[in-house]
Amino acid sequence: MDSDSKLWATLFCMLMPFMCNAAFVSAEEGEHVLTLDHSNFTDFSNTTSCRRVLCSMYEKAASILSGHDPPVILAKVDASDEANRELADKFEINGIPILKIVRNGGKNIQEYKGPRKADGIVAYLEEQNSPASAEIKSVEDAANLIGEDNIFIVGIFPELSGEEFDNFTALAEKLRSDYDFGHTLDAKLLPRGGGSSVDRPTVRLLKPFDELFVDFQDFHVDALEKFVEEASTPIVTLFNKDPSNHPFVMKFFNNPKAKVMLFLNFNSEHVDSFKSKFHDVALLYKGKGIGFLLGEIEASQGPFEYFGLKDDDVPLLFILNNDNQKYLKPNLEPDQIAPWLKQYMVKLLLMLPLILIHISDALFFKLQNADGNLKPFTKSEPIPETNNEPVKVVVTESLHDMVFNSGKNGLSLLVFH
């Protein structure tokens, strides 16, 4: 089998003598991880990164996979060596250790998103070395492949050939590290979708939330990818202690869209009313470039600490916009969710360049009045009640008034601590 058809897992690491003593070009006797550098990388095609424990797990996995057919080759690159800088830049190595999966002679490079222990590495790479989309020929096949808690994307075709099938296969190959894919000739084999057949090629995304499945029939690869991104995102992402929700939470925070977050005590008296009102608002703004998250207070301590929020403010509605400005409404009632968010949307409209919007003077005045006192939230210590000493205490909320708008022409010296 030629090198282009092999699956490579590459570890980009800082190679230390006590970690990995492998000779360049090939593995030493007893080792199964190839050591690559800028001079021989193209001859082999894979990169990974190494700390002591990971390096040990990686070597163990390489030993197990050394006899695999088709080949799964594990290699490592010393990203700390200046001679390998160009190689590290090509693979966008900004920190180590980092694992990459390389296919088709380096034409297809993906992040490794699997476990870091040897058995997990082996299982994940064996799965990655199998076809990106599995054929579903029976109800049993569907039951074995499609889980109740995961997203599964299936292509339904009259025949397993042609442009639509090829584009679906290309999509599956591109997104295989993020989603599970299958294909079938019979839609009635699938667990969701009404048990009906389809009259033309269709992509069906099955999911454990919202409408449970969505069909799509535009087979341009870019359109398919956009569909998967949008359809796989919950209308309201749930942030609680359930591990099955964590991938959706990570996706929410990694998305560049503006974010609206409602934090609640899920044991509170009015939690159902909050959930219902929040979901209604999220539906109203669906497709408007805003993500919605409902967070249980006990599970949300990370965001609270990061953004400087307070448990005493719960129920709390918190907005983080694209300019990293923050708006919050503490101790709100369920019926305040929609009006307050509308107030934010009005403010957002007023912030747009006037050349982009055409509104009458009367409407602009009306919008200005509707904007009210909605001001960005700034993380700050409280303004001191007493501040009479020669050296003044300045906090974020008082910086503008005490320094920039003080009316004094003298020099201000600020000491940050």
KOLDRENTOR-352018 format. One record per residue (C-alpha): x, y, z; residue in one letter; residue number from 1. Coordinates in nm, 2 decimals, padded with zeros to 4 digits, always signed. Layout:
REC     xx     yy     zz residu num
REC      X      Y      Z      a NUM
...
end
This chain:
REC     xx     yy     zz residu num
REC +00.00 +00.00 +00.00      m   1
REC +00.15 +00.34 -00.10      d   2
REC +00.21 +00.62 +00.16      s   3
REC -00.08 +00.83 +00.03      d   4
REC -00.33 +00.57 +00.14      s   5
REC -00.20 +00.53 +00.49      k   6
REC -00.34 +00.69 +00.80      l   7
REC -00.08 +00.88 +01.00      w   8
REC -00.11 +01.00 +01.36      a   9
REC +00.16 +01.26 +01.43      t  10
REC +00.26 +01.39 +01.77      l  11
REC +00.42 +01.74 +01.77      f  12
REC +00.63 +01.75 +02.08      c  13
REC +00.93 +01.89 +02.26      m  14
REC +01.17 +01.59 +02.24      l  15
REC +01.38 +01.55 +02.56      m  16
REC +01.64 +01.27 +02.62      p  17
REC +01.45 +01.13 +02.91      f  18
REC +01.13 +01.12 +02.71      m  19
REC +01.18 +00.98 +02.36      c  20
REC +01.52 +00.85 +02.25      n  21
REC +01.44 +00.78 +01.88      a  22
REC +01.67 +00.82 +01.59      a  23
REC +01.55 +01.04 +01.30      f  24
REC +01.42 +00.88 +00.98      v  25
REC +01.32 +00.55 +01.14      s  26
REC +01.23 +00.41 +01.48      a  27
REC +01.51 +00.24 +01.69      e  28
REC +01.48 -00.12 +01.76      e  29
REC +01.20 -00.19 +02.00      g  30
REC +01.03 +00.14 +01.92      e  31
REC +00.73 +00.18 +01.70      h  32
REC +00.70 +00.56 +01.68      v  33
REC +00.89 +00.71 +01.39      l  34
REC +01.08 +01.03 +01.46      t  35
REC +01.04 +01.29 +01.18      l  36
REC +01.18 +01.63 +01.11      d  37
REC +01.18 +01.89 +00.83      h  38
REC +01.41 +01.68 +00.62      s  39
REC +01.21 +01.36 +00.60      n  40
REC +00.85 +01.45 +00.69      f  41
REC +00.72 +01.44 +00.34      t  42
REC +00.86 +01.09 +00.30      d  43
REC +00.64 +00.96 +00.58      f  44
REC +00.35 +01.21 +00.64      s  45
REC +00.24 +01.24 +01.01      n  46
REC +00.30 +01.45 +01.32      t  47
REC +00.24 +01.44 +01.70      t  48
REC +00.35 +01.60 +02.03      s  49
REC +00.49 +01.45 +02.35      c  50
REC +00.50 +01.49 +02.72      r  51
REC +00.64 +01.20 +02.93      r  52
REC +00.30 +01.03 +03.00      v  53
REC +00.16 +01.10 +02.66      l  54
REC +00.48 +00.98 +02.49      c  55
REC +00.46 +00.65 +02.68      s  56
REC +00.10 +00.60 +02.59      m  57
REC +00.18 +00.70 +02.23      y  58
REC +00.46 +00.44 +02.21      e  59
REC +00.24 +00.17 +02.35      k  60
REC -00.04 +00.25 +02.10      a  61
REC +00.22 +00.25 +01.82      a  62
REC +00.33 -00.10 +01.92      s  63
REC -00.03 -00.23 +01.91      i  64
REC -00.10 -00.06 +01.57      l  65
REC +00.23 -00.16 +01.41      s  66
REC +00.07 -00.48 +01.27      g  67
REC -00.25 -00.32 +01.17      h  68
REC -00.38 -00.37 +00.81      d  69
REC -00.43 -00.13 +00.65      p  70
REC -00.14 +00.06 +00.81      p  71
REC -00.18 +00.31 +01.09      v  72
REC +00.16 +00.48 +01.14      i  73
REC +00.24 +00.69 +01.45      l  74
REC +00.53 +00.94 +01.43      a  75
REC +00.66 +01.24 +01.63      k  76
REC +00.82 +01.57 +01.55      v  77
REC +01.03 +01.79 +01.77      d  78
REC +00.84 +02.12 +01.74      a  79
REC +01.10 +02.29 +01.96      s  80
REC +01.38 +02.25 +01.70      d  81
REC +01.41 +02.57 +01.50      e  82
REC +01.49 +02.36 +01.19      a  83
REC +01.13 +02.22 +01.21      n  84
REC +00.97 +02.57 +01.25      r  85
REC +00.84 +02.58 +00.90      e  86
REC +00.68 +02.23 +00.95      l  87
REC +00.52 +02.34 +01.28      a  88
REC +00.39 +02.66 +01.12      d  89
REC +00.24 +02.46 +00.83      k  90
REC +00.04 +02.25 +01.08      f  91
REC -00.05 +02.55 +01.29      e  92
REC +00.13 +02.42 +01.60      i  93
REC +00.08 +02.69 +01.86      n  94
REC +00.14 +02.48 +02.17      g  95
REC +00.26 +02.13 +02.25      i  96
REC +00.18 +01.85 +02.28      p  97
REC -00.06 +01.84 +01.99      i  98
REC -00.18 +01.54 +01.79      l  99
REC -00.27 +01.56 +01.42      k 100
REC -00.41 +01.30 +01.19      i 101
REC -00.27 +01.31 +00.84      v 102
REC -00.43 +01.15 +00.53      r 103
REC -00.37 +01.13 +00.16      n 104
REC -00.01 +01.21 +00.17      g 105
REC -00.06 +01.53 +00.38      g 106
REC -00.35 +01.67 +00.17      k 107
REC -00.60 +01.61 +00.45      n 108
REC -00.50 +01.72 +00.80      i 109
REC -00.73 +01.70 +01.10      q 110
REC -00.71 +01.76 +01.47      e 111
REC -00.69 +01.45 +01.69      y 112
REC -00.99 +01.46 +01.91      k 113
REC -00.97 +01.12 +02.08      g 114
REC -00.85 +00.98 +02.41      p 115
REC -00.49 +01.02 +02.53      r 116
REC -00.44 +00.67 +02.68      k 117
REC -00.30 +00.39 +02.47      a 118
REC -00.62 +00.18 +02.44      d 119
REC -00.82 +00.48 +02.36      g 120
REC -00.57 +00.60 +02.10      i 121
REC -00.58 +00.26 +01.93      v 122
REC -00.96 +00.24 +01.92      a 123
REC -00.99 +00.60 +01.80      y 124
REC -00.74 +00.55 +01.52      l 125
REC -00.89 +00.22 +01.41      e 126
REC -01.22 +00.40 +01.38      e 127
REC -01.06 +00.68 +01.19      q 128
REC -00.89 +00.43 +00.96      n 129
REC -01.23 +00.28 +00.86      s 130
REC -01.46 +00.43 +00.60      p 131
REC -01.59 +00.77 +00.69      a 132
REC -01.95 +00.67 +00.63      s 133
REC -02.08 +00.32 +00.71      a 134
REC -02.35 +00.16 +00.50      e 135
REC -02.68 +00.08 +00.67      i 136
REC -02.84 -00.23 +00.52      k 137
REC -03.07 -00.33 +00.80      s 138
REC -03.26 -00.21 +01.11      v 139
REC -02.99 -00.38 +01.32      e 140
REC -02.72 -00.18 +01.14      d 141
REC -02.90 +00.14 +01.22      a 142
REC -02.95 +00.04 +01.58      a 143
REC -02.58 -00.04 +01.62      n 144
REC -02.46 +00.29 +01.46      l 145
REC -02.71 +00.55 +01.57      i 146
REC -02.71 +00.63 +01.94      g 147
REC -02.99 +00.81 +02.13      e 148
REC -02.76 +01.08 +02.27      d 149
REC -02.55 +01.16 +01.97      n 150
REC -02.58 +01.34 +01.64      i 151
REC -02.57 +01.11 +01.34      f 152
REC -02.57 +01.22 +00.98      i 153
REC -02.70 +00.98 +00.71      v 154
REC -02.72 +01.01 +00.34      g 155
REC -03.02 +00.85 +00.17      i 156
REC -02.97 +00.76 -00.20      f 157
REC -03.14 +00.57 -00.48      p 158
REC -02.80 +00.43 -00.56      e 159
REC -02.46 +00.45 -00.40      l 160
REC -02.29 +00.64 -00.69      s 161
REC -02.32 +00.98 -00.86      g 162
REC -02.23 +01.34 -00.77      e 163
REC -02.46 +01.36 -00.47      e 164
REC -02.31 +01.04 -00.32      f 165
REC -01.95 +01.16 -00.39      d 166
REC -02.02 +01.50 -00.23      n 167
REC -02.17 +01.33 +00.08      f 168
REC -01.87 +01.10 +00.11      t 169
REC -01.64 +01.41 +00.08      a 170
REC -01.83 +01.58 +00.36      l 171
REC -01.81 +01.27 +00.58      a 172
REC -01.43 +01.25 +00.52      e 173
REC -01.39 +01.62 +00.61      k 174
REC -01.61 +01.61 +00.93      l 175
REC -01.54 +01.26 +01.05      r 176
REC -01.36 +01.37 +01.36      s 177
REC -01.66 +01.57 +01.47      d 178
REC -01.96 +01.36 +01.36      y 179
REC -02.06 +01.00 +01.28      d 180
REC -02.19 +00.93 +00.92      f 181
REC -02.38 +00.66 +00.75      g 182
REC -02.55 +00.60 +00.41      h 183
REC -02.84 +00.38 +00.30      t 184
REC -03.07 +00.30 +00.01      l 185
REC -03.38 +00.27 +00.24      d 186
REC -03.49 +00.56 +00.47      a 187
REC -03.74 +00.32 +00.64      k 188
REC -03.45 +00.15 +00.82      l 189
REC -03.37 +00.47 +01.02      l 190
REC -03.51 +00.52 +01.37      p 191
REC -03.64 +00.87 +01.31      r 192
REC -03.80 +01.03 +01.01      g 193
REC -04.15 +00.90 +01.01      g 194
REC -04.06 +00.57 +00.85      g 195
REC -04.12 +00.71 +00.51      s 196
REC -03.92 +00.68 +00.19      s 197
REC -03.76 +00.98 +00.01      v 198
REC -03.80 +01.05 -00.36      d 199
REC -03.45 +01.20 -00.42      r 200
REC -03.11 +01.21 -00.25      p 201
REC -03.14 +01.35 +00.10      t 202
REC -02.91 +01.41 +00.40      v 203
REC -03.09 +01.35 +00.73      r 204
REC -02.93 +01.48 +01.05      l 205
REC -03.06 +01.28 +01.35      l 206
REC -03.02 +01.45 +01.69      k 207
REC -03.13 +01.41 +02.05      p 208
REC -03.28 +01.75 +02.09      f 209
REC -03.53 +01.99 +01.93      d 210
REC -03.71 +01.84 +01.62      e 211
REC -03.50 +01.52 +01.65      l 212
REC -03.43 +01.51 +01.27      f 213
REC -03.38 +01.75 +00.98      v 214
REC -03.37 +01.68 +00.61      d 215
REC -03.16 +01.86 +00.35      f 216
REC -03.13 +01.82 -00.02      q 217
REC -02.87 +02.07 -00.15      d 218
REC -02.56 +01.85 -00.22      f 219
REC -02.30 +02.13 -00.28      h 220
REC -02.03 +02.05 -00.02      v 221
REC -02.02 +02.40 +00.12      d 222
REC -02.40 +02.40 +00.16      a 223
REC -02.39 +02.06 +00.33      l 224
REC -02.13 +02.18 +00.57      e 225
REC -02.33 +02.49 +00.66      k 226
REC -02.64 +02.28 +00.71      f 227
REC -02.46 +02.04 +00.95      v 228
REC -02.32 +02.33 +01.15      e 229
REC -02.66 +02.49 +01.19      e 230
REC -02.87 +02.18 +01.23      a 231
REC -02.64 +02.03 +01.49      s 232
REC -02.67 +02.33 +01.72      t 233
REC -02.95 +02.32 +01.98      p 234
REC -03.19 +02.61 +01.98      i 235
REC -03.10 +02.65 +02.35      v 236
REC -02.78 +02.48 +02.46      t 237
REC -02.82 +02.32 +02.80      l 238
REC -02.53 +02.37 +03.04      f 239
REC -02.56 +02.12 +03.33      n 240
REC -02.36 +01.84 +03.48      k 241
REC -02.47 +01.58 +03.22      d 242
REC -02.15 +01.49 +03.02      p 243
REC -02.35 +01.43 +02.71      s 244
REC -02.43 +01.80 +02.69      n 245
REC -02.06 +01.91 +02.73      h 246
REC -01.97 +01.89 +02.35      p 247
REC -02.26 +02.12 +02.27      f 248
REC -02.15 +02.36 +02.55      v 249
REC -01.80 +02.37 +02.41      m 250
REC -01.94 +02.43 +02.06      k 251
REC -02.15 +02.72 +02.20      f 252
REC -01.86 +02.90 +02.36      f 253
REC -01.62 +02.84 +02.06      n 254
REC -01.88 +02.99 +01.82      n 255
REC -01.80 +03.35 +01.73      p 256
REC -02.17 +03.45 +01.74      k 257
REC -02.32 +03.68 +02.00      a 258
REC -02.43 +03.48 +02.31      k 259
REC -02.73 +03.51 +02.53      v 260
REC -02.70 +03.31 +02.85      m 261
REC -02.97 +03.26 +03.12      l 262
REC -02.83 +03.12 +03.45      f 263
REC -03.08 +02.96 +03.69      l 264
REC -03.11 +02.75 +04.00      n 265
REC -03.28 +02.45 +03.84      f 266
REC -03.45 +02.38 +04.18      n 267
REC -03.62 +02.72 +04.19      s 268
REC -03.99 +02.76 +04.20      e 269
REC -04.03 +02.92 +03.85      h 270
REC -03.77 +02.73 +03.66      v 271
REC -04.03 +02.58 +03.41      d 272
REC -04.16 +02.93 +03.33      s 273
REC -03.80 +03.06 +03.28      f 274
REC -03.72 +02.77 +03.04      k 275
REC -04.04 +02.82 +02.84      s 276
REC -04.00 +03.20 +02.80      k 277
REC -03.63 +03.16 +02.71      f 278
REC -03.70 +02.89 +02.45      h 279
REC -03.97 +03.11 +02.29      d 280
REC -03.72 +03.40 +02.26      v 281
REC -03.45 +03.17 +02.12      a 282
REC -03.70 +03.05 +01.85      l 283
REC -03.79 +03.41 +01.77      l 284
REC -03.42 +03.50 +01.71      y 285
REC -03.32 +03.18 +01.54      k 286
REC -03.10 +03.25 +01.24      g 287
REC -03.02 +03.60 +01.36      k 288
REC -02.66 +03.53 +01.45      g 289
REC -02.72 +03.48 +01.82      i 290
REC -02.66 +03.17 +02.03      g 291
REC -02.87 +03.08 +02.34      f 292
REC -02.76 +02.89 +02.65      l 293
REC -02.94 +02.79 +02.96      l 294
REC -02.70 +02.73 +03.25      g 295
REC -02.76 +02.55 +03.58      e 296
REC -02.58 +02.76 +03.84      i 297
REC -02.39 +02.48 +04.01      e 298
REC -02.25 +02.37 +03.67      a 299
REC -02.17 +02.73 +03.56      s 300
REC -01.91 +02.83 +03.81      q 301
REC -01.64 +02.84 +03.54      g 302
REC -01.82 +03.11 +03.33      p 303
REC -01.92 +03.29 +03.64      f 304
REC -01.56 +03.32 +03.76      e 305
REC -01.43 +03.40 +03.41      y 306
REC -01.68 +03.68 +03.34      f 307
REC -01.69 +03.81 +03.70      g 308
REC -02.06 +03.73 +03.76      l 309
REC -02.22 +03.67 +04.11      k 310
REC -02.44 +03.39 +04.24      d 311
REC -02.65 +03.65 +04.41      d 312
REC -02.76 +03.79 +04.07      d 313
REC -02.93 +03.46 +03.97      v 314
REC -03.17 +03.44 +03.79      p 315
REC -02.93 +03.62 +03.56      l 316
REC -02.96 +03.71 +03.19      l 317
REC -02.62 +03.77 +03.04      f 318
REC -02.52 +03.88 +02.69      i 319
REC -02.18 +03.87 +02.53      l 320
REC -02.17 +04.04 +02.19      n 321
REC -01.93 +04.02 +01.90      n 322
REC -01.73 +04.31 +02.03      d 323
REC -01.68 +04.14 +02.37      n 324
REC -01.92 +04.39 +02.54      q 325
REC -02.12 +04.24 +02.82      k 326
REC -02.48 +04.32 +02.92      y 327
REC -02.66 +04.17 +03.22      l 328
REC -03.00 +04.17 +03.38      k 329
REC -02.97 +04.04 +03.74      p 330
REC -03.26 +03.89 +03.94      n 331
REC -03.50 +03.90 +03.65      l 332
REC -03.85 +03.75 +03.63      e 333
REC -03.96 +03.52 +03.34      p 334
REC -04.17 +03.79 +03.18      d 335
REC -03.87 +04.03 +03.17      q 336
REC -03.67 +03.80 +02.93      i 337
REC -03.83 +03.91 +02.60      a 338
REC -03.86 +04.28 +02.67      p 339
REC -03.50 +04.31 +02.80      w 340
REC -03.36 +04.12 +02.50      l 341
REC -03.56 +04.34 +02.27      k 342
REC -03.40 +04.64 +02.44      q 343
REC -03.06 +04.49 +02.36      y 344
REC -03.15 +04.43 +02.00      m 345
REC -03.26 +04.79 +01.97      v 346
REC -02.93 +04.90 +02.11      k 347
REC -02.76 +04.68 +01.86      l 348
REC -02.95 +04.84 +01.57      l 349
REC -02.85 +05.19 +01.69      l 350
REC -02.48 +05.09 +01.70      m 351
REC -02.49 +05.00 +01.33      l 352
REC -02.34 +05.25 +01.08      p 353
REC -02.62 +05.48 +00.97      l 354
REC -02.52 +05.42 +00.61      i 355
REC -02.63 +05.06 +00.65      l 356
REC -02.98 +05.14 +00.78      i 357
REC -03.25 +05.38 +00.65      h 358
REC -03.49 +05.49 +00.92      i 359
REC -03.69 +05.80 +00.97      s 360
REC -03.60 +06.06 +01.23      d 361
REC -03.92 +05.98 +01.42      a 362
REC -03.84 +05.61 +01.43      l 363
REC -03.47 +05.68 +01.53      f 364
REC -03.60 +05.90 +01.82      f 365
REC -03.84 +05.62 +01.92      k 366
REC -03.56 +05.36 +01.91      l 367
REC -03.33 +05.59 +02.12      q 368
REC -03.60 +05.61 +02.39      n 369
REC -03.65 +05.24 +02.38      a 370
REC -03.28 +05.19 +02.43      d 371
REC -03.33 +05.33 +02.78      g 372
REC -03.04 +05.28 +03.03      n 373
REC -02.90 +04.96 +02.89      l 374
REC -02.53 +04.99 +02.94      k 375
REC -02.24 +04.74 +02.90      p 376
REC -02.14 +04.55 +03.21      f 377
REC -01.78 +04.60 +03.33      t 378
REC -01.61 +04.37 +03.57      k 379
REC -01.51 +04.60 +03.86      s 380
REC -01.46 +04.61 +04.23      e 381
REC -01.72 +04.83 +04.41      p 382
REC -01.66 +05.20 +04.42      i 383
REC -01.54 +05.28 +04.77      p 384
REC -01.79 +05.46 +04.99      e 385
REC -01.51 +05.66 +05.15      t 386
REC -01.22 +05.78 +04.93      n 387
REC -01.07 +06.08 +05.11      n 388
REC -00.71 +05.98 +05.13      e 389
REC -00.44 +06.17 +04.92      p 390
REC -00.39 +05.85 +04.72      v 391
REC -00.73 +05.78 +04.56      k 392
REC -00.86 +05.43 +04.50      v 393
REC -00.97 +05.39 +04.14      v 394
REC -01.18 +05.09 +04.02      v 395
REC -01.30 +05.01 +03.67      t 396
REC -01.64 +05.18 +03.72      e 397
REC -01.49 +05.50 +03.85      s 398
REC -01.19 +05.53 +03.62      l 399
REC -01.36 +05.74 +03.36      h 400
REC -01.50 +05.99 +03.60      d 401
REC -01.20 +06.02 +03.83      m 402
REC -00.93 +06.02 +03.57      v 403
REC -01.05 +06.11 +03.22      f 404
REC -01.35 +06.33 +03.31      n 405
REC -01.22 +06.48 +03.64      s 406
REC -01.19 +06.83 +03.49      g 407
REC -00.83 +06.85 +03.63      k 408
REC -00.54 +06.93 +03.40      n 409
REC -00.27 +06.78 +03.62      g 410
REC -00.09 +06.45 +03.57      l 411
REC -00.25 +06.13 +03.70      s 412
REC -00.03 +05.85 +03.81      l 413
REC -00.20 +05.51 +03.83      l 414
REC -00.06 +05.21 +04.02      v 415
REC -00.21 +04.88 +03.91      f 416
REC -00.20 +04.60 +04.17      h 417
end
